Amino acid sequence: MDIYVGNLPYTATEGDVTGLFAAFGPVERVKIITDRETGQSKGFAFVTLGDQSQLNAAIEALNDYDYNGRPLRVNASEPKESRPSGGGGGGGRW
């Protein structure tokens, strides 16, 4: 069960986020999303908890929670939409 956590401070670490969610059950995984080029945090993460009741409790308690002066956005993550692969195609000659 994954949770989207947005509006994180850019300085937040995976350990910080794990500590925030540990009160709701064992945290299986934390993935802070970073910029490919710079390695800087993009200010959001995904957290995996064990079951639906833990997920619901964390969302209820932490959505709009003031974390280091920033109101967190916490909700169930939605599956990533599949994107078409490949380029736009060539222009070709008439």
PDB file of N, CA, C and O in Angstrom:
ATOM      1  N   MET A   1       0.842  -1.177   0.000  1.00  0.00           N
ATOM      2  CA  MET A   1       0.000   0.000   0.000  1.00  0.00           C
ATOM      3  C   MET A   1       0.893   1.247   0.000  1.00  0.00           C
ATOM      4  O   MET A   1       1.686   1.449   0.919  1.00  0.00           O
ATOM      5  N   ASP A   2       0.759   2.065  -1.019  1.00  0.00           N
ATOM      6  CA  ASP A   2       1.611   3.251  -1.144  1.00  0.00           C
ATOM      7  C   ASP A   2       0.856   4.532  -0.838  1.00  0.00           C
ATOM      8  O   ASP A   2      -0.337   4.666  -1.111  1.00  0.00           O
ATOM      9  N   ILE A   3       1.594   5.463  -0.264  1.00  0.00           N
ATOM     10  CA  ILE A   3       1.081   6.788   0.074  1.00  0.00           C
ATOM     11  C   ILE A   3       1.952   7.815  -0.634  1.00  0.00           C
ATOM     12  O   ILE A   3       3.179   7.711  -0.644  1.00  0.00           O
ATOM     13  N   TYR A   4       1.298   8.808  -1.226  1.00  0.00           N
ATOM     14  CA  TYR A   4       1.998   9.959  -1.790  1.00  0.00           C
ATOM     15  C   TYR A   4       2.133  10.997  -0.690  1.00  0.00           C
ATOM     16  O   TYR A   4       1.163  11.299   0.004  1.00  0.00           O
ATOM     17  N   VAL A   5       3.333  11.545  -0.526  1.00  0.00           N
ATOM     18  CA  VAL A   5       3.586  12.590   0.466  1.00  0.00           C
ATOM     19  C   VAL A   5       4.186  13.779  -0.275  1.00  0.00           C
ATOM     20  O   VAL A   5       5.315  13.716  -0.760  1.00  0.00           O
ATOM     21  N   GLY A   6       3.426  14.851  -0.355  1.00  0.00           N
ATOM     22  CA  GLY A   6       3.875  16.034  -1.073  1.00  0.00           C
ATOM     23  C   GLY A   6       4.126  17.203  -0.147  1.00  0.00           C
ATOM     24  O   GLY A   6       3.723  17.193   1.016  1.00  0.00           O
ATOM     25  N   ASN A   7       4.796  18.208  -0.675  1.00  0.00           N
ATOM     26  CA  ASN A   7       5.154  19.434   0.031  1.00  0.00           C
ATOM     27  C   ASN A   7       6.168  19.175   1.146  1.00  0.00           C
ATOM     28  O   ASN A   7       6.173  19.863   2.166  1.00  0.00           O
ATOM     29  N   LEU A   8       7.017  18.182   0.938  1.00  0.00           N
ATOM     30  CA  LEU A   8       8.095  17.907   1.892  1.00  0.00           C
ATOM     31  C   LEU A   8       9.168  18.991   1.780  1.00  0.00           C
ATOM     32  O   LEU A   8       9.408  19.517   0.693  1.00  0.00           O
ATOM     33  N   PRO A   9       9.808  19.323   2.894  1.00  0.00           N
ATOM     34  CA  PRO A   9      10.977  20.198   2.777  1.00  0.00           C
ATOM     35  C   PRO A   9      12.034  19.502   1.912  1.00  0.00           C
ATOM     36  O   PRO A   9      12.183  18.282   1.976  1.00  0.00           O
ATOM     37  N   TYR A  10      12.753  20.263   1.119  1.00  0.00           N
ATOM     38  CA  TYR A  10      13.764  19.673   0.234  1.00  0.00           C
ATOM     39  C   TYR A  10      14.903  19.022   1.013  1.00  0.00           C
ATOM     40  O   TYR A  10      15.666  18.231   0.459  1.00  0.00           O
ATOM     41  N   THR A  11      15.016  19.355   2.292  1.00  0.00           N
ATOM     42  CA  THR A  11      16.071  18.789   3.129  1.00  0.00           C
ATOM     43  C   THR A  11      15.657  17.495   3.824  1.00  0.00           C
ATOM     44  O   THR A  11      16.481  16.868   4.490  1.00  0.00           O
ATOM     45  N   ALA A  12      14.400  17.083   3.682  1.00  0.00           N
ATOM     46  CA  ALA A  12      13.915  15.872   4.356  1.00  0.00           C
ATOM     47  C   ALA A  12      14.646  14.644   3.808  1.00  0.00           C
ATOM     48  O   ALA A  12      14.887  14.531   2.606  1.00  0.00           O
ATOM     49  N   THR A  13      14.989  13.734   4.710  1.00  0.00           N
ATOM     50  CA  THR A  13      15.666  12.492   4.328  1.00  0.00           C
ATOM     51  C   THR A  13      14.688  11.326   4.425  1.00  0.00           C
ATOM     52  O   THR A  13      13.598  11.456   4.982  1.00  0.00           O
ATOM     53  N   GLU A  14      15.095  10.190   3.877  1.00  0.00           N
ATOM     54  CA  GLU A  14      14.257   8.998   3.992  1.00  0.00           C
ATOM     55  C   GLU A  14      14.064   8.612   5.457  1.00  0.00           C
ATOM     56  O   GLU A  14      12.997   8.131   5.839  1.00  0.00           O
ATOM     57  N   GLY A  15      15.090   8.820   6.273  1.00  0.00           N
ATOM     58  CA  GLY A  15      14.969   8.563   7.712  1.00  0.00           C
ATOM     59  C   GLY A  15      13.950   9.467   8.376  1.00  0.00           C
ATOM     60  O   GLY A  15      13.193   9.022   9.239  1.00  0.00           O
ATOM     61  N   ASP A  16      13.925  10.741   7.981  1.00  0.00           N
ATOM     62  CA  ASP A  16      12.936  11.679   8.524  1.00  0.00           C
ATOM     63  C   ASP A  16      11.518  11.212   8.205  1.00  0.00           C
ATOM     64  O   ASP A  16      10.644  11.199   9.072  1.00  0.00           O
ATOM     65  N   VAL A  17      11.308  10.833   6.956  1.00  0.00           N
ATOM     66  CA  VAL A  17       9.972  10.416   6.521  1.00  0.00           C
ATOM     67  C   VAL A  17       9.578   9.099   7.186  1.00  0.00           C
ATOM     68  O   VAL A  17       8.423   8.919   7.572  1.00  0.00           O
ATOM     69  N   THR A  18      10.530   8.185   7.320  1.00  0.00           N
ATOM     70  CA  THR A  18      10.260   6.928   8.016  1.00  0.00           C
ATOM     71  C   THR A  18       9.809   7.203   9.443  1.00  0.00           C
ATOM     72  O   THR A  18       8.842   6.606   9.916  1.00  0.00           O
ATOM     73  N   GLY A  19      10.507   8.103  10.132  1.00  0.00           N
ATOM     74  CA  GLY A  19      10.131   8.453  11.503  1.00  0.00           C
ATOM     75  C   GLY A  19       8.745   9.048  11.602  1.00  0.00           C
ATOM     76  O   GLY A  19       8.023   8.795  12.567  1.00  0.00           O
ATOM     77  N   LEU A  20       8.372   9.828  10.623  1.00  0.00           N
ATOM     78  CA  LEU A  20       7.053  10.454  10.601  1.00  0.00           C
ATOM     79  C   LEU A  20       5.940   9.416  10.479  1.00  0.00           C
ATOM     80  O   LEU A  20       4.888   9.557  11.102  1.00  0.00           O
ATOM     81  N   PHE A  21       6.167   8.378   9.682  1.00  0.00           N
ATOM     82  CA  PHE A  21       5.131   7.377   9.425  1.00  0.00           C
ATOM     83  C   PHE A  21       5.201   6.159  10.338  1.00  0.00           C
ATOM     84  O   PHE A  21       4.269   5.355  10.343  1.00  0.00           O
ATOM     85  N   ALA A  22       6.260   5.996  11.102  1.00  0.00           N
ATOM     86  CA  ALA A  22       6.450   4.803  11.939  1.00  0.00           C
ATOM     87  C   ALA A  22       5.356   4.626  12.980  1.00  0.00           C
ATOM     88  O   ALA A  22       5.092   3.501  13.405  1.00  0.00           O
ATOM     89  N   ALA A  23       4.721   5.702  13.396  1.00  0.00           N
ATOM     90  CA  ALA A  23       3.659   5.607  14.404  1.00  0.00           C
ATOM     91  C   ALA A  23       2.438   4.845  13.880  1.00  0.00           C
ATOM     92  O   ALA A  23       1.588   4.431  14.667  1.00  0.00           O
ATOM     93  N   PHE A  24       2.344   4.657  12.570  1.00  0.00           N
ATOM     94  CA  PHE A  24       1.166   4.036  11.978  1.00  0.00           C
ATOM     95  C   PHE A  24       1.390   2.585  11.589  1.00  0.00           C
ATOM     96  O   PHE A  24       0.494   1.932  11.055  1.00  0.00           O
ATOM     97  N   GLY A  25       2.586   2.085  11.857  1.00  0.00           N
ATOM     98  CA  GLY A  25       2.897   0.699  11.551  1.00  0.00           C
ATOM     99  C   GLY A  25       4.271   0.615  10.917  1.00  0.00           C
ATOM    100  O   GLY A  25       4.907   1.636  10.654  1.00  0.00           O
ATOM    101  N   PRO A  26       4.726  -0.598  10.673  1.00  0.00           N
ATOM    102  CA  PRO A  26       6.041  -0.772  10.066  1.00  0.00           C
ATOM    103  C   PRO A  26       6.095  -0.128   8.675  1.00  0.00           C
ATOM    104  O   PRO A  26       5.242  -0.377   7.823  1.00  0.00           O
ATOM    105  N   VAL A  27       7.102   0.690   8.473  1.00  0.00           N
ATOM    106  CA  VAL A  27       7.305   1.328   7.176  1.00  0.00           C
ATOM    107  C   VAL A  27       8.153   0.382   6.333  1.00  0.00           C
ATOM    108  O   VAL A  27       9.300   0.092   6.673  1.00  0.00           O
ATOM    109  N   GLU A  28       7.589  -0.087   5.250  1.00  0.00           N
ATOM    110  CA  GLU A  28       8.297  -1.036   4.401  1.00  0.00           C
ATOM    111  C   GLU A  28       9.293  -0.352   3.473  1.00  0.00           C
ATOM    112  O   GLU A  28      10.356  -0.898   3.177  1.00  0.00           O
ATOM    113  N   ARG A  29       8.935   0.867   3.011  1.00  0.00           N
ATOM    114  CA  ARG A  29       9.801   1.546   2.063  1.00  0.00           C
ATOM    115  C   ARG A  29       9.484   3.027   2.017  1.00  0.00           C
ATOM    116  O   ARG A  29       8.327   3.427   2.143  1.00  0.00           O
ATOM    117  N   VAL A  30      10.519   3.844   1.836  1.00  0.00           N
ATOM    118  CA  VAL A  30      10.368   5.279   1.585  1.00  0.00           C
ATOM    119  C   VAL A  30      11.209   5.600   0.368  1.00  0.00           C
ATOM    120  O   VAL A  30      12.377   5.219   0.293  1.00  0.00           O
ATOM    121  N   LYS A  31      10.621   6.294  -0.577  1.00  0.00           N
ATOM    122  CA  LYS A  31      11.353   6.695  -1.779  1.00  0.00           C
ATOM    123  C   LYS A  31      11.120   8.187  -2.002  1.00  0.00           C
ATOM    124  O   LYS A  31      10.039   8.599  -2.425  1.00  0.00           O
ATOM    125  N   ILE A  32      12.143   8.992  -1.713  1.00  0.00           N
ATOM    126  CA  ILE A  32      12.084  10.419  -2.000  1.00  0.00           C
ATOM    127  C   ILE A  32      12.464  10.601  -3.468  1.00  0.00           C
ATOM    128  O   ILE A  32      13.499  10.108  -3.918  1.00  0.00           O
ATOM    129  N   ILE A  33      11.633  11.300  -4.191  1.00  0.00           N
ATOM    130  CA  ILE A  33      11.859  11.491  -5.622  1.00  0.00           C
ATOM    131  C   ILE A  33      12.842  12.640  -5.817  1.00  0.00           C
ATOM    132  O   ILE A  33      12.684  13.724  -5.255  1.00  0.00           O
ATOM    133  N   THR A  34      13.855  12.373  -6.626  1.00  0.00           N
ATOM    134  CA  THR A  34      14.909  13.360  -6.853  1.00  0.00           C
ATOM    135  C   THR A  34      15.023  13.695  -8.334  1.00  0.00           C
ATOM    136  O   THR A  34      14.608  12.927  -9.202  1.00  0.00           O
ATOM    137  N   ASP A  35      15.590  14.846  -8.591  1.00  0.00           N
ATOM    138  CA  ASP A  35      15.867  15.277  -9.960  1.00  0.00           C
ATOM    139  C   ASP A  35      16.971  14.403 -10.542  1.00  0.00           C
ATOM    140  O   ASP A  35      17.983  14.166  -9.882  1.00  0.00           O
ATOM    141  N   ARG A  36      16.792  13.928 -11.749  1.00  0.00           N
ATOM    142  CA  ARG A  36      17.782  13.046 -12.368  1.00  0.00           C
ATOM    143  C   ARG A  36      19.135  13.711 -12.540  1.00  0.00           C
ATOM    144  O   ARG A  36      20.174  13.072 -12.377  1.00  0.00           O
ATOM    145  N   GLU A  37      19.122  14.974 -12.865  1.00  0.00           N
ATOM    146  CA  GLU A  37      20.370  15.671 -13.182  1.00  0.00           C
ATOM    147  C   GLU A  37      21.116  16.152 -11.944  1.00  0.00           C
ATOM    148  O   GLU A  37      22.336  16.019 -11.856  1.00  0.00           O
ATOM    149  N   THR A  38      20.374  16.716 -10.985  1.00  0.00           N
ATOM    150  CA  THR A  38      21.036  17.328  -9.830  1.00  0.00           C
ATOM    151  C   THR A  38      21.052  16.446  -8.591  1.00  0.00           C
ATOM    152  O   THR A  38      21.872  16.652  -7.697  1.00  0.00           O
ATOM    153  N   GLY A  39      20.153  15.462  -8.527  1.00  0.00           N
ATOM    154  CA  GLY A  39      20.045  14.640  -7.328  1.00  0.00           C
ATOM    155  C   GLY A  39      19.284  15.320  -6.196  1.00  0.00           C
ATOM    156  O   GLY A  39      19.111  14.735  -5.127  1.00  0.00           O
ATOM    157  N   GLN A  40      18.826  16.557  -6.425  1.00  0.00           N
ATOM    158  CA  GLN A  40      18.063  17.296  -5.410  1.00  0.00           C
ATOM    159  C   GLN A  40      16.663  16.712  -5.268  1.00  0.00           C
ATOM    160  O   GLN A  40      16.072  16.248  -6.244  1.00  0.00           O
ATOM    161  N   SER A  41      16.142  16.737  -4.053  1.00  0.00           N
ATOM    162  CA  SER A  41      14.777  16.304  -3.804  1.00  0.00           C
ATOM    163  C   SER A  41      13.806  17.185  -4.583  1.00  0.00           C
ATOM    164  O   SER A  41      14.019  18.387  -4.736  1.00  0.00           O
ATOM    165  N   LYS A  42      12.744  16.564  -5.066  1.00  0.00           N
ATOM    166  CA  LYS A  42      11.684  17.323  -5.733  1.00  0.00           C
ATOM    167  C   LYS A  42      10.577  17.716  -4.748  1.00  0.00           C
ATOM    168  O   LYS A  42       9.592  18.344  -5.135  1.00  0.00           O
ATOM    169  N   GLY A  43      10.743  17.342  -3.476  1.00  0.00           N
ATOM    170  CA  GLY A  43       9.771  17.741  -2.455  1.00  0.00           C
ATOM    171  C   GLY A  43       8.599  16.792  -2.292  1.00  0.00           C
ATOM    172  O   GLY A  43       7.585  17.148  -1.693  1.00  0.00           O
ATOM    173  N   PHE A  44       8.737  15.575  -2.829  1.00  0.00           N
ATOM    174  CA  PHE A  44       7.689  14.594  -2.575  1.00  0.00           C
ATOM    175  C   PHE A  44       8.291  13.195  -2.503  1.00  0.00           C
ATOM    176  O   PHE A  44       9.409  12.944  -2.952  1.00  0.00           O
ATOM    177  N   ALA A  45       7.502  12.295  -1.918  1.00  0.00           N
ATOM    178  CA  ALA A  45       7.982  10.936  -1.701  1.00  0.00           C
ATOM    179  C   ALA A  45       6.821   9.963  -1.772  1.00  0.00           C
ATOM    180  O   ALA A  45       5.654  10.355  -1.777  1.00  0.00           O
ATOM    181  N   PHE A  46       7.166   8.688  -1.826  1.00  0.00           N
ATOM    182  CA  PHE A  46       6.185   7.615  -1.723  1.00  0.00           C
ATOM    183  C   PHE A  46       6.586   6.751  -0.539  1.00  0.00           C
ATOM    184  O   PHE A  46       7.759   6.430  -0.350  1.00  0.00           O
ATOM    185  N   VAL A  47       5.586   6.380   0.255  1.00  0.00           N
ATOM    186  CA  VAL A  47       5.809   5.575   1.450  1.00  0.00           C
ATOM    187  C   VAL A  47       4.963   4.314   1.325  1.00  0.00           C
ATOM    188  O   VAL A  47       3.792   4.385   0.952  1.00  0.00           O
ATOM    189  N   THR A  48       5.551   3.163   1.636  1.00  0.00           N
ATOM    190  CA  THR A  48       4.822   1.901   1.607  1.00  0.00           C
ATOM    191  C   THR A  48       4.608   1.433   3.033  1.00  0.00           C
ATOM    192  O   THR A  48       5.555   1.270   3.802  1.00  0.00           O
ATOM    193  N   LEU A  49       3.338   1.218   3.372  1.00  0.00           N
ATOM    194  CA  LEU A  49       2.954   0.668   4.670  1.00  0.00           C
ATOM    195  C   LEU A  49       2.338  -0.706   4.441  1.00  0.00           C
ATOM    196  O   LEU A  49       1.993  -1.066   3.315  1.00  0.00           O
ATOM    197  N   GLY A  50       2.204  -1.471   5.525  1.00  0.00           N
ATOM    198  CA  GLY A  50       1.782  -2.858   5.417  1.00  0.00           C
ATOM    199  C   GLY A  50       0.355  -3.113   4.983  1.00  0.00           C
ATOM    200  O   GLY A  50       0.118  -4.002   4.165  1.00  0.00           O
ATOM    201  N   ASP A  51      -0.605  -2.362   5.504  1.00  0.00           N
ATOM    202  CA  ASP A  51      -1.988  -2.682   5.145  1.00  0.00           C
ATOM    203  C   ASP A  51      -2.849  -1.426   5.029  1.00  0.00           C
ATOM    204  O   ASP A  51      -2.425  -0.317   5.355  1.00  0.00           O
ATOM    205  N   GLN A  52      -4.063  -1.643   4.556  1.00  0.00           N
ATOM    206  CA  GLN A  52      -4.982  -0.541   4.264  1.00  0.00           C
ATOM    207  C   GLN A  52      -5.345   0.268   5.503  1.00  0.00           C
ATOM    208  O   GLN A  52      -5.479   1.489   5.414  1.00  0.00           O
ATOM    209  N   SER A  53      -5.509  -0.374   6.655  1.00  0.00           N
ATOM    210  CA  SER A  53      -5.884   0.369   7.862  1.00  0.00           C
ATOM    211  C   SER A  53      -4.754   1.300   8.300  1.00  0.00           C
ATOM    212  O   SER A  53      -5.020   2.412   8.758  1.00  0.00           O
ATOM    213  N   GLN A  54      -3.505   0.869   8.169  1.00  0.00           N
ATOM    214  CA  GLN A  54      -2.367   1.729   8.489  1.00  0.00           C
ATOM    215  C   GLN A  54      -2.296   2.891   7.511  1.00  0.00           C
ATOM    216  O   GLN A  54      -2.042   4.030   7.905  1.00  0.00           O
ATOM    217  N   LEU A  55      -2.520   2.603   6.253  1.00  0.00           N
ATOM    218  CA  LEU A  55      -2.508   3.631   5.222  1.00  0.00           C
ATOM    219  C   LEU A  55      -3.573   4.690   5.512  1.00  0.00           C
ATOM    220  O   LEU A  55      -3.286   5.887   5.471  1.00  0.00           O
ATOM    221  N   ASN A  56      -4.790   4.256   5.803  1.00  0.00           N
ATOM    222  CA  ASN A  56      -5.879   5.189   6.086  1.00  0.00           C
ATOM    223  C   ASN A  56      -5.595   6.040   7.315  1.00  0.00           C
ATOM    224  O   ASN A  56      -5.857   7.243   7.313  1.00  0.00           O
ATOM    225  N   ALA A  57      -5.061   5.422   8.363  1.00  0.00           N
ATOM    226  CA  ALA A  57      -4.745   6.162   9.590  1.00  0.00           C
ATOM    227  C   ALA A  57      -3.675   7.219   9.334  1.00  0.00           C
ATOM    228  O   ALA A  57      -3.776   8.340   9.834  1.00  0.00           O
ATOM    229  N   ALA A  58      -2.655   6.868   8.560  1.00  0.00           N
ATOM    230  CA  ALA A  58      -1.580   7.823   8.253  1.00  0.00           C
ATOM    231  C   ALA A  58      -2.104   8.987   7.422  1.00  0.00           C
ATOM    232  O   ALA A  58      -1.756  10.139   7.682  1.00  0.00           O
ATOM    233  N   ILE A  59      -2.929   8.700   6.434  1.00  0.00           N
ATOM    234  CA  ILE A  59      -3.492   9.763   5.600  1.00  0.00           C
ATOM    235  C   ILE A  59      -4.336  10.707   6.453  1.00  0.00           C
ATOM    236  O   ILE A  59      -4.209  11.927   6.356  1.00  0.00           O
ATOM    237  N   GLU A  60      -5.191  10.133   7.281  1.00  0.00           N
ATOM    238  CA  GLU A  60      -6.078  10.939   8.130  1.00  0.00           C
ATOM    239  C   GLU A  60      -5.280  11.844   9.071  1.00  0.00           C
ATOM    240  O   GLU A  60      -5.622  13.013   9.252  1.00  0.00           O
ATOM    241  N   ALA A  61      -4.232  11.308   9.661  1.00  0.00           N
ATOM    242  CA  ALA A  61      -3.467  12.063  10.653  1.00  0.00           C
ATOM    243  C   ALA A  61      -2.491  13.066  10.037  1.00  0.00           C
ATOM    244  O   ALA A  61      -2.258  14.130  10.611  1.00  0.00           O
ATOM    245  N   LEU A  62      -1.919  12.741   8.878  1.00  0.00           N
ATOM    246  CA  LEU A  62      -0.804  13.551   8.378  1.00  0.00           C
ATOM    247  C   LEU A  62      -1.147  14.477   7.210  1.00  0.00           C
ATOM    248  O   LEU A  62      -0.335  15.336   6.865  1.00  0.00           O
ATOM    249  N   ASN A  63      -2.321  14.332   6.590  1.00  0.00           N
ATOM    250  CA  ASN A  63      -2.685  15.274   5.534  1.00  0.00           C
ATOM    251  C   ASN A  63      -2.912  16.644   6.164  1.00  0.00           C
ATOM    252  O   ASN A  63      -3.687  16.768   7.112  1.00  0.00           O
ATOM    253  N   ASP A  64      -2.259  17.651   5.657  1.00  0.00           N
ATOM    254  CA  ASP A  64      -2.267  19.028   6.184  1.00  0.00           C
ATOM    255  C   ASP A  64      -1.492  19.172   7.500  1.00  0.00           C
ATOM    256  O   ASP A  64      -1.571  20.216   8.148  1.00  0.00           O
ATOM    257  N   TYR A  65      -0.757  18.151   7.894  1.00  0.00           N
ATOM    258  CA  TYR A  65       0.078  18.216   9.095  1.00  0.00           C
ATOM    259  C   TYR A  65       1.231  19.193   8.841  1.00  0.00           C
ATOM    260  O   TYR A  65       1.880  19.143   7.796  1.00  0.00           O
ATOM    261  N   ASP A  66       1.473  20.070   9.799  1.00  0.00           N
ATOM    262  CA  ASP A  66       2.557  21.048   9.672  1.00  0.00           C
ATOM    263  C   ASP A  66       3.884  20.363   9.987  1.00  0.00           C
ATOM    264  O   ASP A  66       4.161  20.021  11.137  1.00  0.00           O
ATOM    265  N   TYR A  67       4.692  20.171   8.961  1.00  0.00           N
ATOM    266  CA  TYR A  67       5.991  19.518   9.114  1.00  0.00           C
ATOM    267  C   TYR A  67       7.068  20.523   8.743  1.00  0.00           C
ATOM    268  O   TYR A  67       7.235  20.866   7.573  1.00  0.00           O
ATOM    269  N   ASN A  68       7.788  20.987   9.736  1.00  0.00           N
ATOM    270  CA  ASN A  68       8.836  21.995   9.534  1.00  0.00           C
ATOM    271  C   ASN A  68       8.312  23.221   8.786  1.00  0.00           C
ATOM    272  O   ASN A  68       8.970  23.749   7.890  1.00  0.00           O
ATOM    273  N   GLY A  69       7.109  23.661   9.176  1.00  0.00           N
ATOM    274  CA  GLY A  69       6.532  24.861   8.579  1.00  0.00           C
ATOM    275  C   GLY A  69       5.852  24.649   7.240  1.00  0.00           C
ATOM    276  O   GLY A  69       5.454  25.618   6.592  1.00  0.00           O
ATOM    277  N   ARG A  70       5.713  23.406   6.812  1.00  0.00           N
ATOM    278  CA  ARG A  70       5.074  23.129   5.519  1.00  0.00           C
ATOM    279  C   ARG A  70       3.904  22.169   5.732  1.00  0.00           C
ATOM    280  O   ARG A  70       4.078  21.119   6.351  1.00  0.00           O
ATOM    281  N   PRO A  71       2.718  22.508   5.230  1.00  0.00           N
ATOM    282  CA  PRO A  71       1.576  21.577   5.355  1.00  0.00           C
ATOM    283  C   PRO A  71       1.726  20.425   4.365  1.00  0.00           C
ATOM    284  O   PRO A  71       1.726  20.629   3.151  1.00  0.00           O
ATOM    285  N   LEU A  72       1.853  19.226   4.896  1.00  0.00           N
ATOM    286  CA  LEU A  72       2.034  18.062   4.035  1.00  0.00           C
ATOM    287  C   LEU A  72       0.755  17.755   3.262  1.00  0.00           C
ATOM    288  O   LEU A  72      -0.350  18.006   3.741  1.00  0.00           O
ATOM    289  N   ARG A  73       0.920  17.221   2.084  1.00  0.00           N
ATOM    290  CA  ARG A  73      -0.183  16.687   1.283  1.00  0.00           C
ATOM    291  C   ARG A  73       0.017  15.180   1.272  1.00  0.00           C
ATOM    292  O   ARG A  73       0.986  14.677   0.702  1.00  0.00           O
ATOM    293  N   VAL A  74      -0.899  14.468   1.900  1.00  0.00           N
ATOM    294  CA  VAL A  74      -0.758  13.020   2.053  1.00  0.00           C
ATOM    295  C   VAL A  74      -2.028  12.350   1.540  1.00  0.00           C
ATOM    296  O   VAL A  74      -3.125  12.636   2.021  1.00  0.00           O
ATOM    297  N   ASN A  75      -1.876  11.464   0.572  1.00  0.00           N
ATOM    298  CA  ASN A  75      -3.020  10.709   0.082  1.00  0.00           C
ATOM    299  C   ASN A  75      -2.550   9.399  -0.537  1.00  0.00           C
ATOM    300  O   ASN A  75      -1.356   9.182  -0.743  1.00  0.00           O
ATOM    301  N   ALA A  76      -3.514   8.534  -0.826  1.00  0.00           N
ATOM    302  CA  ALA A  76      -3.176   7.257  -1.447  1.00  0.00           C
ATOM    303  C   ALA A  76      -2.603   7.532  -2.826  1.00  0.00           C
ATOM    304  O   ALA A  76      -3.151   8.332  -3.583  1.00  0.00           O
ATOM    305  N   SER A  77      -1.509   6.876  -3.149  1.00  0.00           N
ATOM    306  CA  SER A  77      -0.917   7.103  -4.462  1.00  0.00           C
ATOM    307  C   SER A  77      -1.747   6.375  -5.512  1.00  0.00           C
ATOM    308  O   SER A  77      -2.328   5.320  -5.259  1.00  0.00           O
ATOM    309  N   GLU A  78      -1.780   6.967  -6.683  1.00  0.00           N
ATOM    310  CA  GLU A  78      -2.512   6.363  -7.785  1.00  0.00           C
ATOM    311  C   GLU A  78      -1.512   5.704  -8.720  1.00  0.00           C
ATOM    312  O   GLU A  78      -0.379   6.167  -8.850  1.00  0.00           O
ATOM    313  N   PRO A  79      -1.925   4.634  -9.363  1.00  0.00           N
ATOM    314  CA  PRO A  79      -0.999   3.968 -10.282  1.00  0.00           C
ATOM    315  C   PRO A  79      -0.527   4.925 -11.366  1.00  0.00           C
ATOM    316  O   PRO A  79      -1.283   5.764 -11.856  1.00  0.00           O
ATOM    317  N   LYS A  80       0.727   4.780 -11.722  1.00  0.00           N
ATOM    318  CA  LYS A  80       1.308   5.622 -12.761  1.00  0.00           C
ATOM    319  C   LYS A  80       0.639   5.292 -14.094  1.00  0.00           C
ATOM    320  O   LYS A  80       0.531   4.129 -14.483  1.00  0.00           O
ATOM    321  N   GLU A  81       0.193   6.344 -14.783  1.00  0.00           N
ATOM    322  CA  GLU A  81      -0.438   6.127 -16.078  1.00  0.00           C
ATOM    323  C   GLU A  81       0.625   5.711 -17.080  1.00  0.00           C
ATOM    324  O   GLU A  81       1.747   6.218 -17.068  1.00  0.00           O
ATOM    325  N   SER A  82       0.252   4.784 -17.944  1.00  0.00           N
ATOM    326  CA  SER A  82       1.223   4.380 -18.959  1.00  0.00           C
ATOM    327  C   SER A  82       1.287   5.465 -20.024  1.00  0.00           C
ATOM    328  O   SER A  82       0.271   5.994 -20.473  1.00  0.00           O
ATOM    329  N   ARG A  83       2.497   5.770 -20.404  1.00  0.00           N
ATOM    330  CA  ARG A  83       2.728   6.789 -21.409  1.00  0.00           C
ATOM    331  C   ARG A  83       3.078   6.102 -22.716  1.00  0.00           C
ATOM    332  O   ARG A  83       3.708   5.044 -22.723  1.00  0.00           O
ATOM    333  N   PRO A  84       2.665   6.710 -23.824  1.00  0.00           N
ATOM    334  CA  PRO A  84       3.085   6.116 -25.096  1.00  0.00           C
ATOM    335  C   PRO A  84       4.593   6.164 -25.241  1.00  0.00           C
ATOM    336  O   PRO A  84       5.228   7.156 -24.882  1.00  0.00           O
ATOM    337  N   SER A  85       5.156   5.107 -25.761  1.00  0.00           N
ATOM    338  CA  SER A  85       6.611   5.090 -25.910  1.00  0.00           C
ATOM    339  C   SER A  85       6.994   5.519 -27.318  1.00  0.00           C
ATOM    340  O   SER A  85       6.176   5.496 -28.238  1.00  0.00           O
ATOM    341  N   GLY A  86       8.219   5.901 -27.461  1.00  0.00           N
ATOM    342  CA  GLY A  86       8.734   6.268 -28.775  1.00  0.00           C
ATOM    343  C   GLY A  86       8.534   7.739 -29.075  1.00  0.00           C
ATOM    344  O   GLY A  86       7.859   8.460 -28.342  1.00  0.00           O
ATOM    345  N   GLY A  87       9.128   8.157 -30.153  1.00  0.00           N
ATOM    346  CA  GLY A  87       9.057   9.550 -30.560  1.00  0.00           C
ATOM    347  C   GLY A  87       7.765   9.854 -31.299  1.00  0.00           C
ATOM    348  O   GLY A  87       6.867   9.017 -31.390  1.00  0.00           O
ATOM    349  N   GLY A  88       7.693  11.047 -31.814  1.00  0.00           N
ATOM    350  CA  GLY A  88       6.485  11.496 -32.474  1.00  0.00           C
ATOM    351  C   GLY A  88       6.355  11.021 -33.920  1.00  0.00           C
ATOM    352  O   GLY A  88       5.324  11.276 -34.541  1.00  0.00           O
ATOM    353  N   GLY A  89       7.304  10.378 -34.451  1.00  0.00           N
ATOM    354  CA  GLY A  89       7.219   9.915 -35.820  1.00  0.00           C
ATOM    355  C   GLY A  89       7.814  10.940 -36.788  1.00  0.00           C
ATOM    356  O   GLY A  89       7.864  12.133 -36.487  1.00  0.00           O
ATOM    357  N   GLY A  90       8.238  10.490 -37.885  1.00  0.00           N
ATOM    358  CA  GLY A  90       8.886  11.374 -38.856  1.00  0.00           C
ATOM    359  C   GLY A  90       7.889  12.097 -39.742  1.00  0.00           C
ATOM    360  O   GLY A  90       6.731  11.695 -39.860  1.00  0.00           O
ATOM    361  N   GLY A  91       8.351  13.155 -40.352  1.00  0.00           N
ATOM    362  CA  GLY A  91       7.496  13.934 -41.219  1.00  0.00           C
ATOM    363  C   GLY A  91       7.319  13.284 -42.586  1.00  0.00           C
ATOM    364  O   GLY A  91       6.267  13.435 -43.209  1.00  0.00           O
ATOM    365  N   GLY A  92       8.305  12.583 -43.049  1.00  0.00           N
ATOM    366  CA  GLY A  92       8.219  11.946 -44.353  1.00  0.00           C
ATOM    367  C   GLY A  92       8.098  12.957 -45.504  1.00  0.00           C
ATOM    368  O   GLY A  92       7.802  14.133 -45.293  1.00  0.00           O
ATOM    369  N   ARG A  93       8.325  12.485 -46.669  1.00  0.00           N
ATOM    370  CA  ARG A  93       8.191  13.349 -47.848  1.00  0.00           C
ATOM    371  C   ARG A  93       6.877  13.072 -48.532  1.00  0.00           C
ATOM    372  O   ARG A  93       6.324  11.977 -48.437  1.00  0.00           O
ATOM    373  N   TRP A  94       6.388  14.077 -49.223  1.00  0.00           N
ATOM    374  CA  TRP A  94       5.119  13.902 -49.937  1.00  0.00           C
ATOM    375  C   TRP A  94       5.397  13.366 -51.234  1.00  0.00           C
ATOM    376  O   TRP A  94       4.476  13.134 -52.017  1.00  0.00           O
TER     377      TRP A  94
END
